[in-house]
Amino acid sequence: MAMVYKILGQKSPAAATDFNLYTVSGSKQAIINCITVANRDAGDAATYRISVRPDGATLTTDHYIAYDVQIGASSSTALNLGITLDTNDVITVQSSTALVTFNAYGVEIDV
């Protein structure tokens, strides 16, 4: 069972747009160790959302692990999570502005 530690996703999605930051592909499983959120706007706070969708399910309110969380101007936060994911599970992100960047770090495991 090979394990690869890596950057799983990096994106600054358009404002108020759901974006799939990471999808577990093929015959893999994954562990999300950390998701960072950075607000690059020097003047305004922003909000963000993060959801975990099992097996690519349609997004519902049950999937959110963060919902409209405020992040200050020129600020960042690191969420140390330890989320375990199976094949086809999806991490989806959204922010109130296009100036928020998401990064996911973790491990992919061959099964």
Buried (B, 14 or more C-beta within 10 A) or exposed (E): EEEEEEEBBEBBBEEEEBBBBBBBEEEBBBBBBBBBBBBBBEEEBBBBBBBBBEEEBEBEEEBBBBEEBEBEEEBBBEBEBEBBBEBBBBBBBBBBBBBBBBBBBBBBBEE
